[in-house]
């Protein structure tokens, strides 16, 4: 018997609805699978802008259907899940990252310069201790594939542990205390020489520290900067190359960021002073990758006198076009 046109007309939409439902289900499943195969884990620094204590009893008292399973749990299990959500919820920007995003290819420095909301479990710290400050933490991303694992019901998948409030002065003091008495004396003499602009004496003391293998990242930058003051860029290059490698690999932390970033820019300056236009521009282009973060360096590269000798080179003129565009504020910039 032939099917009537009416039957055919009814069944086609039903078939389409079924296929659409299957497609959406597969899409949701694939998205959750994709998220859970590219999880992030590792140390990061976060500039905390907002912080609030969690109140799971109040949050989950809502009649929102996603919380139904909590209300249906036996008392002991309900208490367990509520306790897993206790702590503080921090919001801020990732200012340093050595975290790794796993997946087909690993990505180091994940979440760098990105806004983030994350849970610090109860006992980790308090809002009074971290609000308005930079914290160094271990970050772990949880697989949120529709379950109620903490912190997924708080619209985040990030948990922070091993919280430490950044104290650069304390870090510098700790490093100084680790030096031998002889090295401490040499560094004190170097600082004194810098104070009176006795560059020759300062380099002598720093080089003694260097020969002992006790020249830290900040001192490497100091010594390189002095060599530039003395118009001895060739002597600065070996020091700056090491800092440039750190910059490219994002191998620095809050206590060495200024030296590594400054070292990269000084490296470009010295290369320009030595007439190596293409190499200098190649270093400068590294700042364009994160224009909002390196706006100062990009601006300085357009006006600093050390780049005077390469301003008419083709490579610098091409860079200048990109740099000037980068200096124009956009809606994507964090400050906007």
C-alpha positions as CSV (number, residue, x, y, z in Angstrom):
1,X,0.0,0.0,0.0
2,X,1.3,3.4,-0.9
3,X,1.9,5.9,1.9
4,X,-0.4,9.0,1.8
5,X,1.1,12.4,1.2
6,X,0.0,13.4,4.7
7,X,1.8,10.5,6.4
8,X,5.0,11.3,4.4
9,X,4.7,15.0,5.3
10,X,4.4,14.1,9.0
11,X,7.2,11.6,9.1
12,X,9.8,13.8,7.3
13,X,9.8,16.5,10.0
14,X,10.0,13.8,12.7
15,X,13.0,12.3,11.0
16,X,14.6,15.7,10.8
17,X,14.0,16.3,14.5
18,X,15.5,13.0,15.4
19,X,18.6,13.6,13.3
20,X,18.9,17.1,14.8
21,X,18.6,15.7,18.3
22,X,21.3,13.1,17.6
23,X,23.6,15.7,16.0
24,X,23.2,18.1,19.0
25,X,23.9,15.3,21.5
26,X,27.0,14.2,19.6
27,X,28.2,17.8,19.3
28,X,27.8,18.4,23.1
29,X,29.5,15.1,23.8
30,X,32.4,16.0,21.4
31,X,32.8,19.5,22.9
32,X,33.0,18.0,26.4
33,X,35.5,15.4,25.2
34,X,37.6,18.1,23.5
35,X,37.6,20.2,26.7
36,X,38.6,17.2,28.8
37,X,41.5,16.3,26.5
38,X,43.1,19.8,26.6
39,X,43.2,20.4,30.4
40,X,45.6,22.9,31.9
41,X,47.9,22.3,34.9
42,X,50.9,24.1,36.4
43,X,52.2,27.2,38.2
44,X,50.7,30.6,37.4
45,X,50.7,34.1,39.0
46,X,47.3,35.9,39.2
47,X,46.6,39.5,39.9
48,X,43.5,39.2,42.1
49,X,40.9,41.9,41.4
50,X,37.8,40.4,43.1
51,X,37.4,37.8,45.8
52,X,34.3,36.4,47.5
53,X,33.7,33.5,50.0
54,X,31.6,30.7,48.6
55,X,28.3,29.8,50.3
56,X,27.3,26.5,48.7
57,X,24.1,26.1,50.9
58,X,22.8,29.4,49.5
59,X,24.1,28.9,45.9
60,X,22.6,25.4,45.6
61,X,19.3,26.3,47.3
62,X,18.2,27.7,44.0
63,X,15.5,25.8,42.1
64,X,17.8,25.6,39.1
65,X,17.5,22.1,37.6
66,X,21.3,21.6,37.5
67,X,21.2,21.5,41.4
68,X,18.5,18.9,41.6
69,X,20.9,16.0,42.1
70,X,22.4,17.6,45.2
71,X,19.0,17.9,46.9
72,X,18.3,14.2,46.1
73,X,21.5,13.0,47.7
74,X,21.6,11.2,51.1
75,X,22.6,13.7,53.8
76,X,26.2,12.4,54.2
77,X,26.8,12.6,50.4
78,X,25.2,16.1,50.2
79,X,27.5,17.3,53.0
80,X,30.5,15.9,51.2
81,X,29.7,17.8,47.9
82,X,28.9,21.0,49.8
83,X,32.2,20.9,51.6
84,X,34.0,20.4,48.3
85,X,32.7,23.8,47.2
86,X,33.7,25.7,50.3
87,X,36.5,28.3,50.0
88,X,37.0,31.5,48.1
89,X,36.3,32.4,44.5
90,X,38.9,34.8,43.0
91,X,38.7,36.7,39.8
92,X,41.7,38.3,38.1
93,X,44.3,38.2,35.3
94,X,47.0,35.7,34.8
95,X,50.3,37.7,34.8
96,X,52.7,34.8,34.7
97,X,52.3,31.3,33.5
98,X,54.4,28.1,33.3
99,X,51.2,26.1,33.1
100,X,50.9,23.5,30.3
101,X,47.8,22.8,28.3
102,X,47.9,19.1,27.3
103,X,46.5,17.8,24.1
104,X,47.7,16.9,20.6
105,X,50.6,19.3,21.2
106,X,51.5,20.8,24.6
107,X,51.3,24.5,25.1
108,X,53.5,26.1,27.7
109,X,52.4,29.4,29.2
110,X,48.7,28.6,29.0
111,X,46.2,31.3,30.1
112,X,48.9,34.0,30.0
113,X,47.2,37.5,30.2
114,X,43.8,36.0,30.2
115,X,41.0,36.8,32.8
116,X,40.2,33.9,35.1
117,X,37.8,32.9,37.8
118,X,39.0,30.1,40.1
119,X,38.2,28.4,43.4
120,X,40.7,28.2,46.2
121,X,39.4,25.4,48.5
122,X,38.7,26.1,52.2
123,X,41.9,26.4,54.2
124,X,44.0,27.6,51.3
125,X,43.8,31.3,52.2
126,X,41.4,34.2,52.8
127,X,40.1,37.1,50.8
128,X,41.7,39.5,53.2
129,X,45.1,37.9,52.4
130,X,44.8,38.0,48.6
131,X,42.5,40.8,47.5
132,X,44.3,43.4,45.3
133,X,47.5,41.3,45.4
134,X,49.4,39.0,43.1
135,X,49.4,35.4,44.1
136,X,51.6,32.5,42.9
137,X,49.6,29.2,42.8
138,X,49.4,25.8,41.4
139,X,46.5,25.7,38.9
140,X,44.6,22.6,37.9
141,X,41.7,22.4,35.5
142,X,39.0,19.9,36.2
143,X,37.0,18.1,33.5
144,X,33.5,19.6,33.6
145,X,31.5,17.2,31.4
146,X,28.2,17.7,33.0
147,X,29.0,16.2,36.4
148,X,28.9,18.0,39.7
149,X,32.7,17.9,40.4
150,X,34.0,20.9,42.2
151,X,34.3,23.7,41.1
152,X,32.2,23.1,37.9
153,X,28.9,24.3,39.3
154,X,30.5,27.7,40.0
155,X,31.0,28.4,36.3
156,X,34.7,27.7,36.4
157,X,36.8,24.6,36.0
158,X,39.9,25.9,37.8
159,X,41.1,25.0,41.3
160,X,44.1,26.8,42.9
161,X,46.3,25.3,45.6
162,X,49.7,26.1,47.2
163,X,48.8,29.8,47.4
164,X,51.6,32.2,48.0
165,X,51.3,36.0,48.0
166,X,54.1,37.5,46.0
167,X,56.6,39.5,48.0
168,X,59.5,40.6,45.8
169,X,61.4,42.2,48.6
170,X,61.3,39.0,50.7
171,X,62.3,37.0,47.6
172,X,65.3,39.3,47.0
173,X,66.4,39.0,50.7
174,X,66.1,35.2,50.6
175,X,68.4,35.1,47.5
176,X,70.9,37.4,49.1
177,X,71.0,35.2,52.2
178,X,71.9,32.1,50.0
179,X,75.1,33.8,48.7
180,X,78.4,33.1,50.3
181,X,79.9,35.9,52.5
182,X,82.4,36.5,49.8
183,X,79.8,36.8,47.1
184,X,77.6,39.1,49.3
185,X,80.7,41.4,49.7
186,X,81.3,41.5,46.0
187,X,77.7,42.3,45.2
188,X,77.7,45.1,47.9
189,X,80.8,46.6,46.3
190,X,79.1,46.4,42.8
191,X,76.1,48.2,44.1
192,X,78.3,50.9,45.7
193,X,80.2,51.4,42.4
194,X,76.9,51.7,40.5
195,X,75.8,54.3,43.0
196,X,78.7,56.6,42.0
197,X,78.6,55.5,38.3
198,X,82.0,53.8,38.5
199,X,81.1,51.4,35.7
200,X,84.6,49.9,35.4
201,X,84.7,48.9,39.0
202,X,81.1,47.6,38.9
203,X,81.8,45.4,35.9
204,X,84.9,44.1,37.7
205,X,82.9,43.0,40.8
206,X,80.1,41.5,38.7
207,X,82.5,39.6,36.5
208,X,84.0,38.0,39.6
209,X,80.5,36.9,40.6
210,X,80.0,35.6,37.1
211,X,83.3,33.6,37.2
212,X,82.0,31.9,40.4
213,X,78.7,31.0,38.7
214,X,76.8,33.3,41.2
215,X,75.4,35.9,38.9
216,X,71.6,35.6,39.1
217,X,69.1,36.7,36.4
218,X,68.7,40.3,37.7
219,X,72.5,40.8,38.0
220,X,73.0,39.5,34.5
221,X,70.7,42.3,33.3
222,X,72.5,44.8,35.5
223,X,75.9,43.8,34.1
224,X,74.6,43.9,30.5
225,X,73.1,47.4,31.0
226,X,76.4,48.7,32.4
227,X,78.2,47.4,29.4
228,X,75.7,49.3,27.2
229,X,76.5,52.4,29.2
230,X,80.1,51.9,28.5
231,X,79.3,51.5,24.8
232,X,80.5,47.8,24.9
233,X,77.5,46.0,23.4
234,X,79.7,43.1,22.2
235,X,80.5,42.3,25.8
236,X,76.8,42.5,26.7
237,X,75.5,40.2,24.0
238,X,76.4,36.8,25.7
239,X,74.5,37.9,28.8
240,X,71.6,39.2,26.8
241,X,71.3,36.1,24.7
242,X,70.6,34.1,27.8
243,X,67.9,36.5,28.9
244,X,66.4,36.4,25.4
245,X,66.2,32.6,25.5
246,X,64.3,33.0,28.8
247,X,62.0,35.6,27.3
248,X,61.1,33.4,24.3
249,X,60.5,30.3,26.4
250,X,58.6,32.4,29.0
251,X,61.1,31.0,31.5
252,X,60.7,33.7,34.2
253,X,58.7,34.5,37.2
254,X,57.4,37.6,39.0
255,X,60.8,38.2,40.7
256,X,62.7,38.1,37.3
257,X,60.2,39.4,34.9
258,X,61.5,42.9,34.8
259,X,65.1,41.7,34.1
260,X,64.1,39.3,31.4
261,X,61.8,41.7,29.6
262,X,64.3,44.5,30.0
263,X,67.1,42.1,28.8
264,X,65.1,41.3,25.6
265,X,64.7,44.9,24.8
266,X,68.3,45.7,25.5
267,X,69.3,42.8,23.3
268,X,67.4,44.5,20.4
269,X,69.1,47.8,21.2
270,X,72.6,46.3,21.2
271,X,72.0,44.5,18.0
272,X,70.8,47.7,16.4
273,X,73.9,49.6,17.7
274,X,76.0,46.9,16.1
275,X,74.3,47.4,12.7
276,X,72.4,44.1,12.8
277,X,69.0,45.5,11.7
278,X,67.3,42.2,10.7
279,X,68.3,40.5,14.0
280,X,67.2,43.5,16.1
281,X,63.8,43.7,14.4
282,X,63.3,39.9,14.9
283,X,63.7,40.5,18.6
284,X,61.4,43.5,18.6
285,X,58.7,41.5,16.8
286,X,58.5,39.3,19.9
287,X,56.8,42.2,21.7
288,X,54.1,42.5,19.0
289,X,52.8,39.0,19.9
290,X,51.3,40.5,23.1
291,X,50.9,44.1,22.2
292,X,48.8,45.1,25.3
293,X,51.3,43.6,27.7
294,X,54.4,45.1,25.9
295,X,53.0,48.5,24.9
296,X,55.8,50.3,26.6
297,X,58.6,48.3,24.8
298,X,56.8,48.8,21.5
299,X,56.5,52.5,22.1
300,X,60.1,52.8,23.1
301,X,61.2,50.9,20.0
302,X,59.8,53.7,17.9
303,X,61.7,56.5,19.6
304,X,64.8,55.1,21.4
305,X,68.0,56.6,20.1
306,X,69.7,53.2,20.0
307,X,67.6,52.3,16.9
308,X,68.7,55.4,15.0
309,X,71.2,53.6,12.9
310,X,68.6,51.1,11.5
311,X,65.5,53.3,11.1
312,X,65.9,53.5,7.3
313,X,66.4,49.7,6.9
314,X,63.7,47.8,5.1
315,X,63.2,45.4,8.0
316,X,62.8,48.2,10.5
317,X,60.4,50.2,8.3
318,X,58.2,47.1,7.9
319,X,58.3,46.6,11.7
320,X,57.5,50.3,12.3
321,X,54.2,49.9,10.4
322,X,53.1,47.0,12.6
323,X,54.4,48.7,15.8
324,X,52.4,51.9,15.1
325,X,49.3,49.9,14.5
326,X,49.9,48.1,17.8
327,X,50.1,51.4,19.6
328,X,46.5,52.3,18.6
329,X,44.2,51.3,21.5
330,X,41.6,48.7,20.6
331,X,38.6,47.1,22.3
332,X,40.6,43.9,22.8
333,X,43.0,45.7,25.2
334,X,42.5,44.7,28.9
335,X,42.4,48.4,29.9
336,X,39.5,49.0,27.6
